[in-house]
Amino acid sequence: MKSSNKILTLVIGLLLVSNIVLVYFMVNGSAKKPPKKDRMDPADMMIKEVGMDEQQAATHKQMKDDHFKAVRPLYDSLRAAKAVYFGLVKDASVTDSIGKVYREKIAVWQSTIDSMTFAHFRKMRNLLNPQQQVKYDEFVQKLMQRGRKDSAAKSK
């Protein structure tokens, strides 16, 4: 009986020490993930892939800044409308017609943002020569598809 108690005490001691060491490393940050690769800004990637000259790149940067200045408030409104809409979940008395009103508001905000973005892409395309336009068209398609997977592929 005494040797089994000694073994049990030893095992518990080892587990305690290993847990303390594990907590130390977790708190100290030694187990942090390695830093992510520096991701290039999509605008910089586009400038490089399309082969823009300095003038085109400067014009693009200005157009991009202007575009984001214009759509940022719309994104804020879209986010607010979605917050209110999904906040209705907790209210059992909400009717379908009230939900429809918020869905329509959300659709209008999203449609406006998409229209402005489409127009921005079109204006940007017009600054490019025909060879660059081909590369730009490919880049825009790639940009729109990044991080998105076909739902059919998920079910396999």
N, C-alpha and C positions, 0 to 999 in steps of 0.2 A: 504494500500500500504506500509505503514511504517513497519508493522510487517512482511510482506513477504520479504522486503529488509533486515531486521534484520536476518531472518532465512537464507536467501541466503548468507549473509555475514558470518554467523556462519558456515554454511556448507562448504563454500570456505576456511575459516580459518582452520577447522578440516582437510580438504583434504590436505591443504598446510602443516600443522604440521605432518600429517601421512606420506606424501611424504618425508619430511625432515628427519624424524626418519628412514624411510626405506633406504634412501640414506646413512645415517650415518652408519647403520648396514652393508650395502653392502660394503662400503669403509673400515670400521673398521674390517671386517672379522668375525664378530660375527655369521654371517649366513653361515659360511663355512661348508662344508660337514664333517661328522665325518671321521677321518682317516681310510683308508682301513686297513683291517687285514694284518698283515705281511704275505706276500706270501712266501712260501718256494721255494727255488731254485729247478727247476726240477731235477737237478743232486742229490741234497740232498734228495728229495722225493724218487728218484729211489734207492739210497743207502739204505734208510730206508725200502721201500716196498720190495725190492729184498732180503734184509737181508745180505748185504755185510759185510765182516769182515774188519778190519782196513787196511790190506794189499790190499785187493781188492778195497777199497774206495780210497786209495792213488794212486793206479795204474789207476783207473778210472779218478781221478782228473787230473793226468798228461796227460792221453790220450785225455781227453776233452780239456784241454788247448792247446795241440798240434793240435788237430782238428780245433779248432777255429782260431788258428794262421794261419793255412793253408787255411781255407775257407774265412776268413775275406776279403782278397784282391779280391776274386772272387765275394763276395757280393757287394763290391765297384764297380767292373766292371759291374755287373748286374744292379745295381742302375743307373750307368752312361749311360748304353745302353738304359735303359727304359726312362731316362730323355730325351735323344736325340730323341728316337722314338716318345714319346708323345709330344715333342716339335715340331714335324713335323705337328701337327694339324693346326697350324697357317699358314702354307705354302700351298696355294691352288695349287701350281704347282707340288706338290709331287705326284709321280706316285705309282701305286700299287707295282711295282717291287722294288722301293726304300723302301717302307714299309716292303716288304717281306724280304729284306736284314737285316733290323733291327730286325724283329721278329725272324729270324733264329739265329742272334747273341744272342738274349735274350734266346732262347731255348737252345743254346749250353751252355751258362753260367749256366742256371738253371739245365740242365742235368748233368753238371760237378759237381755242388754243391750236387745234389741229389745222384750221384754215390759215391762221397767222404763220404757223411753222411751215406749212406747204408754200405759202407765198415767199417766205424767207428763203427756203431752199431754191425756189425758182429764180429769185433775184440773184442769189449767189451763183447759180448755174450760168446765168447770162453774162457774168464777168469772165467766164472761162473760154478758152479756145476750143475748137471741136475735139481735139485729142484729149484735152483735160475733161471735157464734158462726159466722155465715155467713162473715164476713170471715176469721175464724180458720181455719175449715175450708179455705178457698181458700189461705190463707197456708201452712198445713201441707203441702198438696199441692205448692205451688210450692217449698217448702223441701226436700221429699223428692226433687224432680226436678232441682234446680239442679246444673249441671255434668254432668248425665248425658244422653247422647244415645242414641237408639234404635239398636241394633246394625244394624237393617235399613237405616237411613239411611246408615251408614258404608260399606256395600257398593255403594252407587250410584255 
